[in-house]
Amino acid sequence: MATTQLIIRLDERVKVNFFKLAKADGKNSSLVIRELIESYIQERSMDKYIDDLWKRVGRKLNIKAIKQKEIVKAIRDIRAAKK
């Protein structure tokens, strides 16, 4: 995979502390930044959001003891009403 540079501006105090913390973790600053950016992307990805949404919907359906047959019927009824 090809890589490219990203230039950011930081206060000197923040930069010094960041480098110290990265070094204490045994990492270089580039690795820490890449990890943080990847984490940021994953947390905000649409796939994760949709998966979380389906989990929440599933939990609510389980709590209400709604069966798959009832869901299928509701979907069919709604689609038929739109025609």
Secondary structure, DSSP 4 states (H G I P E B T S, - for coil): -----------HHHHHHHHHHHHHTT--HHHHHHHHHHHHHHHH-HHHHHHHHHHHHHHHHHHTT--HHHHHHHHHHHHHHH-
